[in-house]
Amino acid sequence: MKKNDKYAYAPGSRTTDHESGTRTYDFKGLKLPSVTTILSRTKDQSFLDKWRARVGYEEAKRIKNLSSRRGTSMHKFIENHITGIGYDDLTEIGAQAKPMAQKIIDTGLAPVTEYYGSEVTLHYPGLYAGSTDLVCLHNGKETIVDFKQANRPKREEWIGDYFLQISAYAMAHDHIHKSNIEQGVILICTPDLYFQEFKFDGDEMRQYRHKFLERLSQYYVQNKA
């Protein structure tokens, strides 16, 4: 996979308030909410509340922390593969994450011929910001790709926010870089190496862009209250 410097990406500093879970990005002194913060603050949390009640608060916290650490390690393996930097993680978490990353690399990234940026910080001026895993040429289409770890296989109706997340990044990329992001790709792998790919483009991409704008409006209305 070769690097194409078609787009020049400007860095933005990221800050996370661990008490509230709010993540912001600073662009030229202006703090913007992250896409993930916007989506988490405007989603129906009832199913998560029921899950926590079922498994217990401490067990839910353990599972969430484990998933987060495994996902971070998996992303690091993939990122360093893309950029050609040597990397390994010899911890127990790394031993789980490495084959998951390799599954995504071997299967999910096979259609990628070139990439424009890995771990790219994007923003829509005055509205939101975030960091996307990969901007690339996938099957001949300019594409935003997101890597996800999952404890079990996903159904499409469970992961609507993943589609919204990519759509938000696509709008920001198109606005700043005058691009035409045609496609979104979500690549998921479980610890037992069950791989899933979800792709969307065309009318479906446009619909998810509109849905994200609705959630964005909801977020700002809530924060004015």
Summary of the structure (lengths in Angstrom):
residues: 225
radius of gyration: 17.4
end to end distance: 47.7
largest distance: 49.3
contacts: 668
relative contact order: 0.14
helix: 47%
strand: 29%
